[in-house]
């Protein structure tokens, strides 16, 4: 039971932590030389990856396999969108975590215990 509960919560907690981490990068939009409207637009644009990850997390919370596939897809797209293939550190911090999260959700979908869904 401990293993099933751990496997249930681990990808969810890690997904929330990763979203918080990615959202920190949006804080670089604040500058004393910009208007409120420019800052709001820049903040929205910088938070788009976080919004996509939130959507993936909500989907994965209910439909583990589909959410896992979505995380893997987002991680794969981020490799090319953010050019993380050019820098190993960027790849390890930005592109690899959603891929691993997706694999955790997929793995959990295959091992999920029937009693876990009764409580959640």
Beta strands, then each sheet from edge to edge (+ up, - down):
end
